[in-house]
Amino acid sequence: MEIYQASIEDLEGVSNLFNSYRMFYQQTSDLEGAKAYIKERIENQESVIFIVKDKQKYVGFTQLYPTFSSISMERALILNDLYVDGKARKKGVGEMLLQQSKEFAIETGAKSISLSTALDNDAAQRLYERNGYIRDSRFFHYELSFDLPIS
């Protein structure tokens, strides 16, 4: 297996994984939307996407968004997406993606990597904790969504 940073040449493979990732989180399949979204992130250099390929098959990806911490006044990364194809699970792909993300964070001077996962995604929680991520017990996560009807 090989891991590297995705480029526009990987658009088709990454978009397929990204679409599957969204469906995992109960979103409707939208391959064209996924492709447009990933294309824009790559072309505008708004995120860093690492992919794992097994031979010529795309089997996993992670997407990192650069941000800043006002408290520490340093760079940080948000690991927004991590997905491994069902047939490639339990083969170390998730570990590879987390390690590559960590190396990238260190190389670019980021202070930390933060992420969120669903409360019922036990497999992901175990993966993150095995790799040194600590569940936050000091802060609550809030979100203001604009796609819900306001009552």
Buried (B, 14 or more C-beta within 10 A) or exposed (E): BEBEEBEEEBBEBBBBBBBBBBBEEEEEEBBEBBBEBBBEBBEEEEBBBBBBBBEEEBBBBBBBBBEEEEEEEEBBBBBEBBBBBEEBEEBBBBEBBBBBBBEBBEEEEBBEBBBEBEEEBEEBBEBBEEBEBEEEEEEEEEEEEEEEEEE
